[in-house]
């Protein structure tokens, strides 16, 4: 049986600074292998109308998730941000905090997980409906 807290997949998130300086959404594409987490994050840069991109490297140990987001220079940002979070038991929500150069804040990210058997049953229904039409 697979680990429901494995963070591999597409996540939709939001981060905000504790003192209101930064608030933004993001999309993370993560891959986990034996607890090691890698991936990418894309987020809008509302000031310039461009997209900021970053790489992710970190670790998940049980429900604890730790990673560093390293901006690649797109959107003019090149610094890194450290994230620490908690993955819920279903593996559909991560909540936690971040820190960069003394500035702190909170983040959350969610994803949908699909039950393979439920999807197969839905495909079977669509095939049957398609034959009747």
C-alpha positions in Angstrom: 0.0 0.0 0.0 1.3 3.5 -0.9 1.9 6.2 1.7 -1.1 8.6 1.6 1.2 11.4 2.9 3.6 11.1 -0.1 3.6 14.7 -1.5 4.2 13.7 -5.2 1.8 15.6 -7.4 0.3 19.0 -8.2 -0.4 21.4 -5.3 -2.2 24.7 -5.3 -1.0 27.0 -2.5 -0.9 30.5 -1.0 1.7 32.2 1.2 1.4 35.4 3.3 3.9 37.3 5.3 3.2 37.8 9.0 3.4 41.6 8.6 1.5 41.9 5.3 4.4 42.6 2.9 3.9 39.6 0.7 0.8 37.5 -0.2 0.7 35.4 -3.3 -0.6 32.1 -4.8 1.5 29.4 -6.4 1.4 26.1 -8.1 3.9 23.4 -7.0 4.8 20.2 -8.9 6.5 17.9 -6.4 8.1 14.5 -6.6 8.9 12.4 -3.6 11.2 9.4 -3.6 12.1 7.7 -0.3 11.3 10.9 1.6 13.5 13.2 -0.6 11.3 15.9 -2.2 12.2 17.8 -5.4 10.1 19.9 -7.8 9.2 23.3 -9.1 7.1 26.2 -8.0 5.5 28.9 -10.3 3.9 32.0 -9.0 2.6 35.2 -10.5 4.6 38.4 -10.1 1.8 41.0 -10.0 4.2 44.0 -10.2 5.8 43.0 -13.5 3.0 40.8 -14.9 5.5 37.9 -15.3 5.9 34.5 -13.6 8.5 33.7 -10.9 9.9 30.2 -11.0 11.8 28.3 -8.4 13.2 24.8 -7.7 12.3 22.8 -4.6 14.6 20.5 -2.6 13.7 19.0 0.7 12.6 16.1 2.9 9.4 14.6 4.2 9.6 12.5 7.4 6.2 11.2 8.4 3.9 14.3 8.5 6.8 16.8 8.6 7.7 18.5 5.4 10.8 20.7 5.1 12.0 22.2 1.8 13.9 25.2 0.4 12.4 27.1 -2.5 15.2 28.6 -4.7 14.1 31.3 -7.1 15.8 31.0 -10.5 16.0 34.8 -11.3 12.8 34.9 -13.4 10.7 37.8 -12.2 13.9 39.3 -10.8 14.1 37.1 -7.6 17.1 35.0 -6.8 16.9 34.4 -3.1 15.9 31.2 -1.3 13.0 30.6 1.2 12.9 27.9 3.9 9.5 26.2 4.4 8.4 23.9 7.3 5.0 22.3 7.2 2.7 19.5 8.3 1.0 17.1 5.9 -2.5 16.0 7.0 -3.3 12.3 7.3 -5.1 12.2 3.9 -2.2 13.9 2.1 -4.4 16.6 0.7 -3.3 19.6 2.8 0.0 21.0 4.0 0.1 23.9 6.4 3.1 25.6 7.9 5.5 28.6 7.9 8.3 30.0 6.0 11.3 32.3 6.7 13.7 34.4 4.5 16.2 36.9 5.9 14.2 37.4 9.1 10.9 37.8 7.4 8.4 35.1 8.3 5.0 34.0 7.2 2.5 31.2 6.8 1.6 29.0 3.8 -0.8 26.3 2.9 -1.2 24.1 -0.2 -3.9 21.6 -1.2 -4.3 19.0 -3.8 -7.0 16.6 -5.0 -6.3 12.9 -4.8 -8.3 10.5 -6.9 -9.2 6.9 -6.0 -8.1 4.7 -8.9 -11.1 2.3 -8.3 -13.6 5.2 -8.3 -12.1 6.6 -11.5 -12.3 3.2 -13.2 -15.9 2.7 -12.2 -16.7 6.2 -13.6 -15.0 5.2 -16.9 -17.1 2.1 -17.0 -20.3 4.1 -16.6 -19.2 6.5 -19.3 -18.5 3.6 -21.7 -21.9 2.0 -21.0 -23.7 5.4 -21.4 -21.8 5.9 -24.7 -23.0 2.6 -26.1 -26.6 3.4 -25.3 -26.6 6.7 -27.1 
